[in-house]
Amino acid sequence: MAQPRVPGGRGEDLELPCGETKSVRSLDLGLREFDCPCGDTHAVVMDVHPPERFLPDFLVEVLQGAVETTSEEMPEFGTAHLMGIVLEEFPRKVVSADVSDDGDVGAGIVWVTDFDSRRLHEIIVELVVELMEHAVSHAEDDSAISDFETKMLDFDVGEFVEQYRAQRDLSEDDVYA
């Protein structure tokens, strides 16, 4: 017997930013992107993916210590917060679904973007740098502000992402890509 496809229900379909649809059950934990019939590649992120998928451990620890969350469900800064920043910046380029009631998916929240996984990685790094720049701008230490701005002039997001992905030794089947 077929199950109804209601929001938050079992077997939900996501309407992708490109207009195509994708069953959330086709998105397994190891999937980081997929080729769409629209011709584009879309990144997939799940709340169970660690933020270290995109950022080094030390930076995740700094963010977890510095960023206060207001959610009892997500008390520590993590992937859901990173994707929230992306969703805020690109509301028409990201779709999400609460799939916590569907035990076959293995995650609570799923995001699919109009970007491939590499471009999403770059966007997350760019947005975190902006977040850090904003935080540093509130410091009362002019030398810290100047030092940060100087270092950011030499920081190449694309090169960072390239090196980070190589360092993580990402493969097609790696959930962290």
VEXKOL-943632 format. One record per residue: x, y, z of N, C-alpha, C in turn; residue number from 1. Coordinates in Angstrom, 3 decimals, m for minus. Layout:
residues N
+----------+----------+----------+----------+----------+----------+----------+----------+----------+-----+
!    neast !   nnorth !      nup !   caeast !  canorth !     caup !    ceast !   cnorth !      cup ! pos !
+----------+----------+----------+----------+----------+----------+----------+----------+----------+-----+
!        X !        Y !        Z !        X !        Y !        Z !        X !        Y !        Z ! NUM !
...
+----------+----------+----------+----------+----------+----------+----------+----------+----------+-----+
end
This chain:
residues 177
+----------+----------+----------+----------+----------+----------+----------+----------+----------+-----+
!    neast !   nnorth !      nup !   caeast !  canorth !     caup !    ceast !   cnorth !      cup ! pos !
+----------+----------+----------+----------+----------+----------+----------+----------+----------+-----+
!    0.840 !   m1.173 !    0.000 !    0.000 !    0.000 !    0.000 !    0.889 !    1.242 !    0.000 !   1 !
!    0.610 !    2.182 !   m0.855 !    1.399 !    3.410 !   m0.953 !    1.168 !    4.283 !    0.277 !   2 !
!    2.221 !    4.968 !    0.682 !    2.121 !    5.882 !    1.820 !    1.925 !    7.298 !    1.306 !   3 !
!    1.080 !    8.057 !    1.985 !    0.878 !    9.440 !    1.537 !    2.151 !   10.244 !    1.674 !   4 !
!    2.322 !   11.223 !    0.815 !    3.505 !   12.088 !    0.845 !    3.102 !   13.429 !    1.416 !   5 !
!    3.129 !   13.506 !    2.717 !    2.783 !   14.742 !    3.404 !    4.044 !   15.360 !    3.973 !   6 !
!    4.095 !   16.686 !    4.126 !    5.290 !   17.321 !    4.685 !    5.674 !   16.697 !    6.021 !   7 !
!    6.939 !   16.339 !    6.137 !    7.443 !   15.733 !    7.363 !    7.090 !   14.264 !    7.472 !   8 !
!    6.369 !   13.760 !    6.496 !    5.939 !   12.368 !    6.550 !    6.923 !   11.449 !    5.878 !   9 !
!    6.622 !   10.181 !    5.899 !    7.491 !    9.173 !    5.305 !    7.468 !    9.287 !    3.790 !  10 !
!    8.617 !    9.284 !    3.194 !    8.717 !    9.306 !    1.748 !    8.521 !   10.670 !    1.121 !  11 !
!    8.791 !   11.710 !    1.854 !    8.601 !   13.077 !    1.352 !    9.462 !   13.341 !    0.124 !  12 !
!    8.915 !   14.128 !   m0.784 !    9.667 !   14.612 !   m1.933 !   10.072 !   16.054 !   m1.678 !  13 !
!   11.303 !   16.382 !   m2.042 !   11.783 !   17.765 !   m1.974 !   11.627 !   18.402 !   m3.340 !  14 !
!   11.099 !   19.616 !   m3.374 !   11.126 !   20.369 !   m4.620 !   12.438 !   21.130 !   m4.619 !  15 !
!   13.305 !   20.797 !   m5.548 !   14.647 !   21.366 !   m5.611 !   14.611 !   22.796 !   m6.138 !  16 !
!   15.661 !   23.569 !   m5.875 !   15.710 !   24.946 !   m6.373 !   15.547 !   25.035 !   m7.894 !  17 !
!   15.923 !   23.985 !   m8.605 !   15.836 !   23.983 !  m10.070 !   14.437 !   23.634 !  m10.564 !  18 !
!   13.548 !   23.205 !   m9.663 !   12.193 !   22.842 !  m10.049 !   11.952 !   21.344 !  m10.119 !  19 !
!   13.001 !   20.549 !  m10.171 !   12.862 !   19.085 !  m10.159 !   12.465 !   18.636 !   m8.750 !  20 !
!   12.084 !   17.394 !   m8.598 !   11.790 !   16.834 !   m7.278 !   12.714 !   15.655 !   m7.019 !  21 !
!   12.938 !   15.406 !   m5.735 !   13.832 !   14.312 !   m5.324 !   13.265 !   13.717 !   m4.042 !  22 !
!   13.157 !   12.416 !   m3.990 !   12.690 !   11.745 !   m2.789 !   13.762 !   11.824 !   m1.714 !  23 !
!   13.367 !   12.188 !   m0.492 !   14.361 !   12.253 !    0.584 !   14.934 !   10.875 !    0.878 !  24 !
!   14.189 !    9.841 !    0.571 !   14.688 !    8.481 !    0.816 !   15.810 !    8.090 !   m0.141 !  25 !
!   15.990 !    8.832 !   m1.206 !   17.095 !    8.553 !   m2.130 !   18.383 !    9.235 !   m1.682 !  26 !
!   18.318 !    9.989 !   m0.593 !   19.474 !   10.721 !   m0.081 !   20.043 !    9.967 !    1.113 !  27 !
!   21.059 !    9.141 !    0.880 !   21.634 !    8.401 !    2.000 !   22.724 !    9.214 !    2.689 !  28 !
!   23.139 !    8.758 !    3.855 !   24.094 !    9.496 !    4.680 !   25.418 !    9.768 !    3.978 !  29 !
!   25.812 !    8.917 !    3.062 !   27.089 !    9.096 !    2.377 !   27.019 !    9.978 !    1.149 !  30 !
!   25.821 !   10.377 !    0.754 !   25.660 !   11.178 !   m0.449 !   25.990 !   12.634 !   m0.165 !  31 !
!   26.927 !   13.190 !   m0.932 !   27.297 !   14.591 !   m0.741 !   26.808 !   15.472 !   m1.876 !  32 !
!   26.502 !   14.864 !   m3.019 !   25.944 !   15.591 !   m4.146 !   25.365 !   14.579 !   m5.123 !  33 !
!   24.519 !   15.053 !   m6.016 !   23.969 !   14.173 !   m7.041 !   23.759 !   14.964 !   m8.314 !  34 !
!   23.830 !   14.251 !   m9.434 !   23.552 !   14.844 !  m10.730 !   22.044 !   14.818 !  m10.930 !  35 !
!   21.512 !   15.946 !  m11.289 !   20.065 !   16.135 !  m11.414 !   19.653 !   16.063 !  m12.887 !  36 !
!   18.434 !   15.626 !  m13.154 !   17.942 !   15.658 !  m14.536 !   17.962 !   17.055 !  m15.160 !  37 !
!   18.011 !   18.106 !  m14.331 !   18.071 !   19.483 !  m14.865 !   19.421 !   19.775 !  m15.515 !  38 !
!   20.409 !   18.905 !  m15.270 !   21.742 !   19.099 !  m15.829 !   22.758 !   19.613 !  m14.837 !  39 !
!   22.307 !   20.054 !  m13.662 !   23.209 !   20.564 !  m12.637 !   23.522 !   19.480 !  m11.603 !  40 !
!   24.522 !   19.749 !  m10.803 !   24.860 !   18.895 !   m9.667 !   24.476 !   19.649 !   m8.408 !  41 !
!   23.743 !   18.985 !   m7.502 !   23.269 !   19.611 !   m6.278 !   23.965 !   18.991 !   m5.066 !  42 !
!   24.414 !   19.838 !   m4.145 !   25.025 !   19.363 !   m2.900 !   23.931 !   18.888 !   m1.947 !  43 !
!   24.280 !   17.898 !   m1.150 !   23.387 !   17.357 !   m0.124 !   24.106 !   17.457 !    1.211 !  44 !
!   23.407 !   17.979 !    2.213 !   23.953 !   18.068 !    3.565 !   22.873 !   17.571 !    4.517 !  45 !
!   23.303 !   16.856 !    5.542 !   22.379 !   16.389 !    6.574 !   22.874 !   16.854 !    7.925 !  46 !
!   21.944 !   17.015 !    8.849 !   22.323 !   17.517 !   10.170 !   23.291 !   16.588 !   10.885 !  47 !
!   23.336 !   15.332 !   10.510 !   24.259 !   14.395 !   11.147 !   25.683 !   14.510 !   10.611 !  48 !
!   25.862 !   15.237 !    9.508 !   27.211 !   15.476 !    9.000 !   27.905 !   16.458 !    9.937 !  49 !
!   29.123 !   16.175 !   10.326 !   29.822 !   17.093 !   11.243 !   30.250 !   18.376 !   10.527 !  50 !
!   30.338 !   19.473 !   11.275 !   30.783 !   20.729 !   10.654 !   32.215 !   20.627 !   10.129 !  51 !
!   32.962 !   19.651 !   10.607 !   34.328 !   19.438 !   10.113 !   34.332 !   19.008 !    8.646 !  52 !
!   33.176 !   18.724 !    8.114 !   33.068 !   18.467 !    6.669 !   33.560 !   19.692 !    5.901 !  53 !
!   33.358 !   20.863 !    6.480 !   33.685 !   22.118 !    5.807 !   34.819 !   22.897 !    6.452 !  54 !
!   35.015 !   22.727 !    7.758 !   35.965 !   23.555 !    8.501 !   36.883 !   22.690 !    9.349 !  55 !
!   38.126 !   23.137 !    9.553 !   39.063 !   22.383 !   10.389 !   38.560 !   22.276 !   11.836 !  56 !
!   38.985 !   21.202 !   12.500 !   38.581 !   20.935 !   13.882 !   38.775 !   22.140 !   14.793 !  57 !
!   39.954 !   22.783 !   14.714 !   40.239 !   23.894 !   15.631 !   39.254 !   25.036 !   15.431 !  58 !
!   38.856 !   25.304 !   14.188 !   37.930 !   26.389 !   13.915 !   36.525 !   26.043 !   14.400 !  59 !
!   36.137 !   24.793 !   14.243 !   34.836 !   24.347 !   14.758 !   34.808 !   24.517 !   16.273 !  60 !
!   35.905 !   24.155 !   16.943 !   35.975 !   24.309 !   18.401 !   35.857 !   25.787 !   18.798 !  61 !
!   36.523 !   26.668 !   18.062 !   36.439 !   28.105 !   18.352 !   35.003 !   28.590 !   18.171 !  62 !
!   34.379 !   28.195 !   17.073 !   33.004 !   28.619 !   16.814 !   32.046 !   28.067 !   17.872 !  63 !
!   32.263 !   26.824 !   18.277 !   31.394 !   26.237 !   19.301 !   31.549 !   26.961 !   20.632 !  64 !
!   32.744 !   27.451 !   20.915 !   32.964 !   28.200 !   22.152 !   32.494 !   29.639 !   22.084 !  65 !
!   32.483 !   30.207 !   20.885 !   32.178 !   31.628 !   20.739 !   30.729 !   31.934 !   20.362 !  66 !
!   30.098 !   31.026 !   19.646 !   28.746 !   31.286 !   19.152 !   27.729 !   30.676 !   20.106 !  67 !
!   26.886 !   31.545 !   20.634 !   25.833 !   31.076 !   21.523 !   24.620 !   30.688 !   20.698 !  68 !
!   24.088 !   29.504 !   20.967 !   22.883 !   29.081 !   20.279 !   21.709 !   29.204 !   21.238 !  69 !
!   20.546 !   29.342 !   20.686 !   19.353 !   29.489 !   21.509 !   18.436 !   28.280 !   21.412 !  70 !
!   18.898 !   27.241 !   20.769 !   18.075 !   26.064 !   20.547 !   18.415 !   24.956 !   21.527 !  71 !
!   17.411 !   24.423 !   22.182 !   17.629 !   23.273 !   23.059 !   17.913 !   22.027 !   22.224 !  72 !
!   17.333 !   21.975 !   21.024 !   17.541 !   20.826 !   20.148 !   18.950 !   20.797 !   19.577 !  73 !
!   19.547 !   21.968 !   19.361 !   20.898 !   22.085 !   18.808 !   21.687 !   23.056 !   19.671 !  74 !
!   22.092 !   22.620 !   20.871 !   22.742 !   23.535 !   21.806 !   24.164 !   23.934 !   21.425 !  75 !
!   24.777 !   23.220 !   20.489 !   26.154 !   23.491 !   20.104 !   26.213 !   23.870 !   18.631 !  76 !
!   27.014 !   24.878 !   18.314 !   27.191 !   25.311 !   16.931 !   27.610 !   24.118 !   16.086 !  77 !
!   26.925 !   23.917 !   14.971 !   27.243 !   22.775 !   14.122 !   26.771 !   22.965 !   12.695 !  78 !
!   26.603 !   21.869 !   12.017 !   26.235 !   21.884 !   10.609 !   24.913 !   22.591 !   10.369 !  79 !
!   23.942 !   22.381 !   11.244 !   22.646 !   23.049 !   11.062 !   22.803 !   24.569 !   11.081 !  80 !
!   23.694 !   25.068 !   11.904 !   23.932 !   26.508 !   11.966 !   24.652 !   26.999 !   10.702 !  81 !
!   25.606 !   26.215 !   10.218 !   26.286 !   26.579 !    8.974 !   25.283 !   26.647 !    7.825 !  82 !
!   24.413 !   25.656 !    7.748 !   23.431 !   25.637 !    6.668 !   22.392 !   26.749 !    6.851 !  83 !
!   22.112 !   27.114 !    8.091 !   21.222 !   28.239 !    8.341 !   21.793 !   29.536 !    7.798 !  84 !
!   23.104 !   29.702 !    7.938 !   23.772 !   30.894 !    7.402 !   23.679 !   30.897 !    5.874 !  85 !
!   23.897 !   29.725 !    5.264 !   23.802 !   29.622 !    3.803 !   22.370 !   29.906 !    3.355 !  86 !
!   21.409 !   29.320 !    4.045 !   20.000 !   29.513 !    3.703 !   19.591 !   30.982 !    3.824 !  87 !
!   20.116 !   31.644 !    4.836 !   19.811 !   33.070 !    5.018 !   20.377 !   33.903 !    3.865 !  88 !
!   21.565 !   33.557 !    3.432 !   22.226 !   34.318 !    2.361 !   21.658 !   33.972 !    0.974 !  89 !
!   21.251 !   32.711 !    0.796 !   20.778 !   32.235 !   m0.504 !   19.430 !   31.516 !   m0.363 !  90 !
!   18.384 !   32.224 !    0.024 !   17.108 !   31.564 !    0.320 !   16.480 !   30.826 !   m0.857 !  91 !
!   16.754 !   31.234 !   m2.057 !   16.164 !   30.573 !   m3.226 !   17.063 !   29.476 !   m3.791 !  92 !
!   18.218 !   29.290 !   m3.190 !   19.183 !   28.312 !   m3.699 !   19.319 !   27.088 !   m2.791 !  93 !
!   18.539 !   27.058 !   m1.697 !   18.623 !   25.958 !   m0.733 !   17.213 !   25.532 !   m0.356 !  94 !
!   16.981 !   24.229 !   m0.356 !   15.726 !   23.693 !    0.165 !   16.079 !   22.756 !    1.311 !  95 !
!   15.163 !   22.647 !    2.242 !   15.410 !   21.760 !    3.380 !   14.129 !   21.035 !    3.739 !  96 !
!   14.302 !   19.950 !    4.485 !   13.149 !   19.190 !    4.961 !   13.469 !   18.624 !    6.326 !  97 !
!   12.485 !   18.664 !    7.197 !   12.570 !   17.994 !    8.491 !   12.126 !   16.560 !    8.242 !  98 !
!   13.064 !   15.651 !    8.310 !   12.782 !   14.239 !    8.039 !   12.958 !   13.398 !    9.300 !  99 !
!   12.878 !   14.055 !   10.445 !   13.100 !   13.362 !   11.713 !   12.070 !   12.273 !   11.980 ! 100 !
!   10.902 !   12.355 !   11.361 !    9.876 !   11.334 !   11.549 !   10.031 !   10.152 !   10.599 ! 101 !
!   11.003 !   10.240 !    9.699 !   11.209 !    9.174 !    8.714 !   12.487 !    8.423 !    9.061 ! 102 !
!   12.340 !    7.321 !    9.767 !   13.489 !    6.539 !   10.218 !   14.310 !    5.937 !    9.102 ! 103 !
!   13.783 !    5.906 !    7.896 !   14.521 !    5.339 !    6.773 !   15.579 !    6.294 !    6.219 ! 104 !
!   15.502 !    7.569 !    6.572 !   16.456 !    8.545 !    6.042 !   17.743 !    8.552 !    6.863 ! 105 !
!   17.654 !    8.486 !    8.177 !   18.835 !    8.463 !    9.031 !   19.324 !    9.826 !    9.457 ! 106 !
!   18.531 !   10.847 !    9.206 !   18.895 !   12.213 !    9.601 !   17.636 !   12.916 !   10.082 ! 107 !
!   17.834 !   14.076 !   10.686 !   16.704 !   14.872 !   11.137 !   16.351 !   15.976 !   10.159 ! 108 !
!   17.391 !   16.594 !    9.579 !   17.186 !   17.672 !    8.609 !   18.065 !   17.382 !    7.393 ! 109 !
!   17.510 !   17.626 !    6.222 !   18.219 !   17.461 !    4.963 !   18.164 !   18.781 !    4.214 ! 110 !
!   19.313 !   19.181 !    3.659 !   19.384 !   20.361 !    2.801 !   19.899 !   19.931 !    1.436 ! 111 !
!   19.330 !   20.494 !    0.391 !   19.832 !   20.307 !   m0.968 !   19.999 !   21.704 !   m1.548 ! 112 !
!   21.156 !   21.936 !   m2.160 !   21.455 !   23.272 !   m2.674 !   21.504 !   23.291 !   m4.195 ! 113 !
!   21.419 !   24.460 !   m4.721 !   21.558 !   24.671 !   m6.158 !   23.031 !   24.615 !   m6.564 ! 114 !
!   23.930 !   24.512 !   m5.599 !   25.375 !   24.467 !   m5.840 !   25.868 !   23.029 !   m5.735 ! 115 !
!   26.981 !   22.737 !   m6.382 !   27.613 !   21.439 !   m6.149 !   28.346 !   21.483 !   m4.807 ! 116 !
!   28.857 !   20.352 !   m4.360 !   29.437 !   20.291 !   m3.011 !   30.677 !   21.176 !   m2.860 ! 117 !
!   31.463 !   21.301 !   m3.898 !   32.656 !   22.160 !   m3.808 !   32.259 !   23.632 !   m3.675 ! 118 !
!   31.319 !   24.088 !   m4.495 !   30.892 !   25.486 !   m4.414 !   30.228 !   25.768 !   m3.072 ! 119 !
!   29.435 !   24.823 !   m2.571 !   28.837 !   24.988 !   m1.246 !   29.933 !   25.120 !   m0.195 ! 120 !
!   30.970 !   24.313 !   m0.301 !   32.096 !   24.375 !    0.632 !   32.716 !   25.776 !    0.606 ! 121 !
!   32.947 !   26.306 !   m0.585 !   33.514 !   27.651 !   m0.706 !   32.590 !   28.697 !   m0.088 ! 122 !
!   31.302 !   28.580 !   m0.331 !   30.331 !   29.542 !    0.222 !   30.356 !   29.507 !    1.740 ! 123 !
!   30.398 !   28.317 !    2.314 !   30.428 !   28.215 !    3.778 !   31.685 !   28.869 !    4.329 ! 124 !
!   32.828 !   28.624 !    3.712 !   34.072 !   29.248 !    4.184 !   33.974 !   30.766 !    4.052 ! 125 !
!   33.460 !   31.259 !    2.926 !   33.313 !   32.710 !    2.746 !   32.419 !   33.310 !    3.828 ! 126 !
!   31.309 !   32.645 !    4.140 !   30.371 !   33.170 !    5.131 !   30.946 !   33.113 !    6.545 ! 127 !
!   31.720 !   32.089 !    6.844 !   32.362 !   32.002 !    8.164 !   33.424 !   33.091 !    8.295 ! 128 !
!   34.163 !   33.354 !    7.236 !   35.152 !   34.445 !    7.264 !   34.435 !   35.778 !    7.514 ! 129 !
!   33.293 !   35.992 !    6.847 !   32.522 !   37.219 !    7.085 !   32.049 !   37.300 !    8.536 ! 130 !
!   31.611 !   36.188 !    9.083 !   31.180 !   36.126 !   10.483 !   32.345 !   36.481 !   11.410 ! 131 !
!   33.515 !   35.928 !   11.125 !   34.703 !   36.221 !   11.932 !   35.106 !   37.683 !   11.789 ! 132 !
!   35.023 !   38.189 !   10.579 !   35.381 !   39.593 !   10.349 !   34.446 !   40.516 !   11.130 ! 133 !
!   33.176 !   40.189 !   11.136 !   32.205 !   40.976 !   11.895 !   32.525 !   40.930 !   13.392 ! 134 !
!   32.850 !   39.739 !   13.890 !   33.177 !   39.599 !   15.317 !   34.424 !   40.389 !   15.671 ! 135 !
!   35.448 !   40.317 !   14.827 !   36.696 !   41.036 !   15.092 !   36.471 !   42.543 !   15.037 ! 136 !
!   35.557 !   42.995 !   14.175 !   35.310 !   44.435 !   14.063 !   34.741 !   45.024 !   15.358 ! 137 !
!   34.206 !   44.186 !   16.222 !   33.675 !   44.656 !   17.501 !   34.730 !   44.639 !   18.616 ! 138 !
!   35.905 !   44.152 !   18.286 !   36.987 !   44.126 !   19.270 !   37.451 !   45.555 !   19.536 ! 139 !
!   37.928 !   45.767 !   20.727 !   38.428 !   47.099 !   21.065 !   39.940 !   47.175 !   20.903 ! 140 !
!   40.474 !   46.216 !   20.190 !   41.908 !   46.146 !   19.961 !   42.179 !   46.422 !   18.478 ! 141 !
!   42.606 !   47.642 !   18.182 !   42.838 !   48.043 !   16.794 !   43.897 !   47.185 !   16.111 ! 142 !
!   44.887 !   46.728 !   16.862 !   45.928 !   45.897 !   16.249 !   45.374 !   44.523 !   15.869 ! 143 !
!   44.449 !   43.993 !   16.657 !   43.821 !   42.709 !   16.321 !   42.991 !   42.847 !   15.055 ! 144 !
!   42.276 !   43.948 !   14.943 !   41.467 !   44.204 !   13.751 !   42.365 !   44.328 !   12.527 ! 145 !
!   43.420 !   45.099 !   12.648 !   44.360 !   45.308 !   11.549 !   45.038 !   43.996 !   11.154 ! 146 !
!   45.459 !   43.227 !   12.149 !   46.121 !   41.945 !   11.895 !   45.179 !   41.002 !   11.148 ! 147 !
!   43.927 !   40.923 !   11.583 !   42.951 !   40.052 !   10.932 !   42.741 !   40.486 !    9.484 ! 148 !
!   42.544 !   41.781 !    9.269 !   42.310 !   42.287 !    7.920 !   43.498 !   42.016 !    7.009 ! 149 !
!   44.704 !   42.152 !    7.541 !   45.908 !   41.876 !    6.755 !   45.970 !   40.404 !    6.356 ! 150 !
!   45.683 !   39.534 !    7.313 !   45.718 !   38.095 !    7.018 !   44.633 !   37.705 !    6.020 ! 151 !
!   43.494 !   38.356 !    6.078 !   42.406 !   38.035 !    5.161 !   42.716 !   38.466 !    3.732 ! 152 !
!   43.587 !   39.475 !    3.566 !   43.991 !   39.884 !    2.223 !   44.757 !   38.772 !    1.519 ! 153 !
!   45.481 !   37.967 !    2.299 !   46.265 !   36.862 !    1.740 !   45.487 !   35.552 !    1.680 ! 154 !
!   44.291 !   35.513 !    2.251 !   43.515 !   34.283 !    2.324 !   42.746 !   34.057 !    1.022 ! 155 !
!   42.976 !   32.910 !    0.416 !   42.317 !   32.535 !   m0.833 !   41.353 !   31.397 !   m0.531 ! 156 !
!   40.060 !   31.689 !   m0.586 !   39.039 !   30.698 !   m0.233 !   39.147 !   29.461 !   m1.115 ! 157 !
!   39.278 !   29.658 !   m2.422 !   39.381 !   28.523 !   m3.342 !   40.569 !   27.630 !   m3.028 ! 158 !
!   41.699 !   28.241 !   m2.754 !   42.901 !   27.476 !   m2.417 !   42.727 !   26.748 !   m1.086 ! 159 !
!   42.114 !   27.422 !   m0.102 !   41.852 !   26.781 !    1.180 !   40.977 !   25.542 !    0.997 ! 160 !
!   39.891 !   25.693 !    0.241 !   38.976 !   24.574 !    0.021 !   39.695 !   23.437 !   m0.698 ! 161 !
!   40.489 !   23.783 !   m1.694 !   41.259 !   22.765 !   m2.427 !   42.178 !   21.985 !   m1.478 ! 162 !
!   42.933 !   22.701 !   m0.665 !   43.857 !   22.051 !    0.261 !   43.114 !   21.269 !    1.336 ! 163 !
!   42.040 !   21.825 !    1.843 !   41.284 !   21.151 !    2.902 !   40.682 !   19.854 !    2.386 ! 164 !
!   40.116 !   19.908 !    1.190 !   39.518 !   18.702 !    0.617 !   40.594 !   17.653 !    0.328 ! 165 !
!   41.759 !   18.091 !   m0.131 !   42.861 !   17.150 !   m0.377 !   43.371 !   16.565 !    0.935 ! 166 !
!   43.474 !   17.411 !    1.954 !   43.940 !   16.960 !    3.265 !   42.994 !   15.924 !    3.851 ! 167 !
!   41.705 !   16.150 !    3.660 !   40.704 !   15.209 !    4.178 !   40.671 !   13.942 !    3.341 ! 168 !
!   41.388 !   13.949 !    2.180 !   41.448 !   12.808 !    1.284 !   40.047 !   12.337 !    0.932 ! 169 !
!   39.277 !   13.261 !    0.385 !   37.884 !   12.983 !    0.094 !   37.739 !   12.123 !   m1.145 ! 170 !
!   36.867 !   11.155 !   m1.021 !   36.554 !   10.303 !   m2.155 !   35.093 !   10.494 !   m2.513 ! 171 !
!   34.653 !    9.905 !   m3.602 !   33.263 !   10.008 !   m4.035 !   32.303 !    9.514 !   m2.953 ! 172 !
!   32.728 !    8.536 !   m2.174 !   31.849 !    7.936 !   m1.183 !   31.987 !    8.553 !    0.199 ! 173 !
!   32.814 !    9.560 !    0.348 !   33.064 !   10.138 !    1.655 !   31.977 !   11.120 !    2.037 ! 174 !
!   31.389 !   10.925 !    3.190 !   30.292 !   11.759 !    3.682 !   30.746 !   13.186 !    3.998 ! 175 !
!   32.024 !   13.417 !    4.170 !   32.515 !   14.733 !    4.576 !   32.772 !   15.675 !    3.418 ! 176 !
!   32.631 !   15.235 !    2.207 !   32.968 !   16.075 !    1.053 !   32.049 !   17.253 !    0.916 ! 177 !
+----------+----------+----------+----------+----------+----------+----------+----------+----------+-----+
end
